[in-house]
Amino acid sequence: MSSSFQQCLSYTTLSDLALGLIDGTVYNIVQGLLDIQHLTGRNLYNQRQKLHREHLVLKQDLVRKHKEALQVCKSHNLAVRKTNKQGETEV
């Protein structure tokens, strides 16, 4: 630690910091925080993957629904159906 920092901290604080480093307390705390960060990151990644899969399923269902609607649609309603499809897929 540089001498300017040592002058700002009291001898007791420096001693406590040194003892904490020696007995591993600070290391254990940092390691625990890293573990929590990794678990949180993994959890968020899994949630994102799940939402992505659900979105793909919903999109596939919407495409299937539009294809079915176009197949049963009479020719005079075809333009209306295509317009509705465009509106739904833009959302």
Secondary structure, 3 states (H helix, E strand, C coil): CCHHHHHHCCHHHHHHHHHHHHHCHHHHHHHHHHHHHHHHHHHHHHHHHHHHHHHHHHHHHHHHHHHHHHHHCCHHHHHHHHHHHHHHHCC
